[in-house]
């Protein structure tokens, strides 16, 4: 018994392990586990037949497909361009750099409804950008493309702010040494620059993906909310709640929870493997 206790409780100069663990578990249970358990119980109250009917209905499948594929696409775009933006902000000095650096945080502070209205005004057929794309037959607002634009907007800061500190710690001497040793630009990027920032980049990708999956306010204005076309899963949940179909809304929410958990767990496993390979940043 004493041996088991010593293994569970590692020696530490900081007192209060029991109290700290109790507070942590209590907060985790009250804030995360209890609401999720209530959601699962409410979804289960619908019965197997109703759960299957809601989960396999074409409208639910279309909404889930748009939400997750759109979030995945937005996270991939943010991973690429967010890394480039972080690189430019760290490695180069140019007029307006501080302004751009501050503007990156706007999606954090801007209310999502305001962001949705602004994006709709810009990308609508009569908007600044939408009017330029309309002659080419490209329609952004009120289409799935508009949903992805909104998701890219809200997820970009997560990648930039996750990768930027890692780039700031990297010395430019390493890149110069690689160039002196004969490495080309692409080889320097893939063998010198990317390995140290890979775990941070994956973290930013996961955060951007998680934010995009559950995004609601900035999407509903630009999406058009056409069932089977541009309707996202969070909106479908709200619609079912307005129809007093609480069990059906819980089923859709539970599906989103399970799919999100599986995808994020998969990416975290890849991230853990990357950390073991390249070392902690």
Secondary structure, 3 states (H helix, E strand, C coil): CHHHHHHHCCCCCCCCHHHHHHHHHHHHHHHHHHHHHHHHHHHHCCCHHHHHHHHHCHHHHHHHHHHHHHHHHHHHHHHHHHHHHHHHHHHCCCCCHHHHHHHCCHHHHCCHHHHHHHHHHHHCCCCCCHHHHHCCCCCCCCCHHHHHHHHHHHHHHHHHHHHHHHHHHCCHHHHHHHHHCCCCHHHHHHHHHHHHHHHHHHHHHHHHHHHHHCCCHHHHHHHCCCCCCCCCHHHHHHHHHHCCCHHHHHHHHHHHHHHHHHHHHHHHHHHHHHHHHHCCC
